[in-house]
Amino acid sequence: MFVCVLTCDSCGYESEPFNEGYSLTSDSYTIIIKNLTTGSARIVKLKDCEIPSAMESDVDIESIVLKDNEEVIRTQFGVGELISANCPNCQSSVLNKNIIGMD
């Protein structure tokens, strides 16, 4: 499982580390969400016990945490990349998804 952080080149912001997608080691599912009005990103981690057993697909699980005017930011698994979302510190319009290790 890849461990990632979101960073900003403009101000040096760095998010808390998170496992990309589903993590067997922590029995959790991580989702990156973008607010379409503000452009800001948030990282949501759901523990297995918070996911109803009827939820079978990623879209089902994501629907639990999505609010109005939000969308899931889809990233490439295991790839560092640029994300079109505003930095929570300086509002720069691009964040980096960086892989910092394996879990």
C-alpha positions as CSV (number, residue, x, y, z in Angstrom):
1,M,0.0,0.0,0.0
2,F,1.4,3.4,-1.0
3,V,1.6,6.1,1.7
4,C,1.1,9.6,0.3
5,V,0.9,13.3,1.3
6,L,-0.5,16.3,-0.5
7,T,2.1,19.2,-0.7
8,C,2.1,22.7,-2.0
9,D,5.2,24.1,-3.8
10,S,4.1,27.7,-3.2
11,C,4.0,27.6,0.7
12,G,5.4,24.3,1.8
13,Y,2.1,22.9,3.1
14,E,2.1,19.2,3.7
15,S,-1.0,17.1,4.6
16,E,-1.0,14.3,7.1
17,P,0.2,11.0,5.5
18,F,-2.5,8.8,4.2
19,N,-2.8,5.4,2.5
20,E,-3.9,5.5,-1.1
21,G,-7.2,3.9,-1.6
22,Y,-8.0,0.9,0.6
23,S,-5.4,-0.1,3.3
24,L,-5.3,-3.7,4.5
25,T,-3.0,-2.8,7.3
26,S,-5.3,-0.2,8.9
27,D,-8.6,-1.6,7.5
28,S,-9.5,1.9,6.1
29,Y,-10.4,3.5,2.9
30,T,-9.1,7.0,2.0
31,I,-10.9,9.4,-0.3
32,I,-9.6,12.8,-1.6
33,I,-12.5,15.2,-2.2
34,K,-12.7,18.6,-3.9
35,N,-15.2,21.3,-3.1
36,L,-16.4,22.7,-6.5
37,T,-17.1,26.1,-5.1
38,T,-13.9,26.8,-3.2
39,G,-11.6,24.4,-5.0
40,S,-10.3,23.2,-1.7
41,A,-9.4,19.5,-1.1
42,R,-10.1,17.4,2.0
43,I,-8.9,13.9,2.8
44,V,-11.4,11.5,4.4
45,K,-10.5,8.2,6.0
46,L,-13.2,5.7,6.6
47,K,-12.6,2.7,8.9
48,D,-14.2,-0.6,7.8
49,C,-16.6,-0.3,10.7
50,E,-17.9,3.0,9.2
51,I,-18.7,1.4,5.8
52,P,-22.0,-0.5,5.6
53,S,-21.7,-4.0,4.4
54,A,-24.0,-3.2,1.4
55,M,-21.4,-0.9,0.0
56,E,-19.7,-2.9,-2.7
57,S,-18.0,-0.4,-5.0
58,D,-15.8,2.6,-4.6
59,V,-18.6,4.8,-5.8
60,D,-20.9,3.4,-3.1
61,I,-18.3,4.0,-0.4
62,E,-17.6,7.6,-1.7
63,S,-21.3,8.5,-1.6
64,I,-21.2,8.2,2.2
65,V,-18.9,11.2,2.6
66,L,-19.6,13.4,-0.5
67,K,-21.6,16.6,0.2
68,D,-23.4,18.8,-2.2
69,N,-21.1,20.6,-4.6
70,E,-18.2,18.1,-4.1
71,E,-16.5,15.6,-6.3
72,V,-14.0,12.8,-5.7
73,I,-10.5,13.5,-7.0
74,R,-9.4,10.5,-8.9
75,T,-5.7,9.8,-8.9
76,Q,-3.5,7.2,-10.5
77,F,-2.7,4.5,-8.0
78,G,1.0,4.4,-7.1
79,V,1.9,7.5,-9.1
80,G,3.0,10.9,-7.8
81,E,1.1,13.6,-9.7
82,L,-0.3,17.1,-9.7
83,I,-3.9,17.6,-8.4
84,S,-6.1,20.5,-9.4
85,A,-7.2,21.6,-5.9
86,N,-6.5,24.7,-3.8
87,C,-3.9,24.6,-1.0
88,P,-5.6,25.1,2.4
89,N,-2.8,27.5,3.4
90,C,-2.2,29.8,0.4
91,Q,-4.9,28.9,-2.0
92,S,-2.5,28.0,-4.8
93,S,-4.5,26.1,-7.4
94,V,-2.3,23.0,-7.6
95,L,-1.3,20.4,-5.0
96,N,1.2,17.5,-5.5
97,K,0.4,14.0,-4.5
98,N,3.7,12.6,-3.4
99,I,4.4,9.0,-2.5
100,I,6.5,8.9,0.7
101,G,6.6,5.2,1.4
102,M,4.9,1.8,1.6
103,D,2.7,0.4,4.3
